Amino acid sequence: MKKHNFSAGPCILPQSVLEKASQAILNFDNLDLSLIEISHRSKSFVSVMERAQELALEHLGLQDKGYKALFLQGGASMEFLMVAYNLLEKKAGYLDTGTWSAKAIKEAKLFGDIEVIASSKEENYNNIPTGFTVPSGLDYLHITSNNTIFGTQMNDFPETDCPLVCDMSSDIFSRVLDFSKFDLIYAGAQKNMGPAGTTLVVVKEAILGKVSRVIPSMLDYKVHISKDSMFNTPPVFAVYVSMLTLEWLKEQGGVAAIEQKNNEKAELLYNEIDRNPLFKGFVVNKKDRSKMNVTFTIENDALKDTFDTMCAEAGINGLNGHRSVGGYRASIYNALPIESVQVVVNVMQELEKKA
Ligand SMILES: Cc1ncc(COP(=O)(O)O)c(C=O)c1O
């Protein structure tokens, strides 16, 4: 039987997607050839790329609004520097809300002046900072909508007079937002979209072409746009599985329908964390709690081994917290069924009875 997969990324994907992807490895599009042995310029693959781009924009409600969807390589980490390469002329603002934000800041500092507008680093990133003002005249403001490691998520997005850039790697396609507030969104595929190997970049074309530096072709969003993400050989398998997952999302009723399910899953687990005296949530303010990565600790360390054994026996995988936080992290991405969350809750309740 398949395990209950709470991995933070790469992570659970819909079973139907895995089955279709396996089939395509053997015989893609009735070509009697594998998906990974045909040309990326073939009609069959070009349709995959086009469909993936179209679905990404559709799910975000950004069709016909001046945005392009790109499937690039190098992970979200490559976007830490590509964003700065393409947009930073003098000064950009960053919100420092976790390890990934900090890494984005480090890379951007190679290209210009960076102002950290607010940070929760001193509190080990257990909250989303509030009460800050964004100065005017920045080249862009960079934020991270969901902090995968610490389990915090932004619900209010700052108003700016500059382009708003968002790393949505761990919550893209999980909830309805007004995505037109963002000028550039990027996300590594390996959470809600597909396997590792491709990164979705959704960018408003009008913000590009404003920096004076020369940009190497592979790092230039305009080059990738002009070649429809085919400037070089794209990661065909990752793009194909992303397309299948975006189709699956559409079959589920789209982002609005999946958001409801995500809310139910998060509520079920957070209610148990709050109710059960053996557990404690990591995030201080309830309003900052992530609906994708639920972080918690066990109050009595002596119970940890028993809990771990019980989890393993129940077929639970990937519940360990990140080494910088400790404790537990349940990543409850789009494809994770509520039944899996219920299994964790049951184990938490059994532990309470035993303790
Ligand atoms: C929010 C966030 N940003 C960036 C990254 C880095 O992604 P990648 O490993 O694709 O470079 C991750 C990885 O987990 C992440 O969760």
The ligand as an SDF file (V2000), in Angstrom:
LIG
                    3D

 16 16  0  0  0  0  0  0  0  0999 V2000
   10.0570   28.7120   -0.7830 C   0  0  0  0  0  0  0  0  0  0  0  0
   11.2090   28.0500   -1.4750 C   0  0  0  0  0  0  0  0  0  0  0  0
   11.9960   28.7770   -2.2800 N   0  0  0  0  0  0  0  0  0  0  0  0
   13.0410   28.2350   -2.9240 C   0  0  0  0  0  0  0  0  0  0  0  0
   13.3630   26.9160   -2.7810 C   0  0  0  0  0  0  0  0  0  0  0  0
   14.5470   26.3640   -3.5100 C   0  0  0  0  0  0  0  0  0  0  0  0
   14.0910   25.5970   -4.5570 O   0  0  0  0  0  0  0  0  0  0  0  0
   15.0670   24.7610   -5.5050 P   0  0  0  0  0  0  0  0  0  0  0  0
   15.5460   23.6150   -4.6980 O   0  0  0  0  0  0  0  0  0  0  0  0
   14.1360   24.3770   -6.6320 O   0  0  0  0  0  0  0  0  0  0  0  0
   16.1510   25.6410   -5.9620 O   0  0  0  0  0  0  0  0  0  0  0  0
   12.5630   26.0960   -1.9670 C   0  0  0  0  0  0  0  0  0  0  0  0
   12.8710   24.6610   -1.8150 C   0  0  0  0  0  0  0  0  0  0  0  0
   12.2860   23.9600   -1.0420 O   0  0  0  0  0  0  0  0  0  0  0  0
   11.4680   26.6840   -1.2950 C   0  0  0  0  0  0  0  0  0  0  0  0
   10.6750   25.9520   -0.5110 O   0  0  0  0  0  0  0  0  0  0  0  0
  1  2  1  0
  2  3  1  0
  2 15  2  0
  3  4  2  0
  4  5  1  0
  5  6  1  0
  5 12  2  0
  6  7  1  0
  7  8  1  0
  8  9  2  0
  8 10  1  0
  8 11  1  0
 12 13  1  0
 12 15  1  0
 13 14  2  0
 15 16  1  0
M  END
$$$$
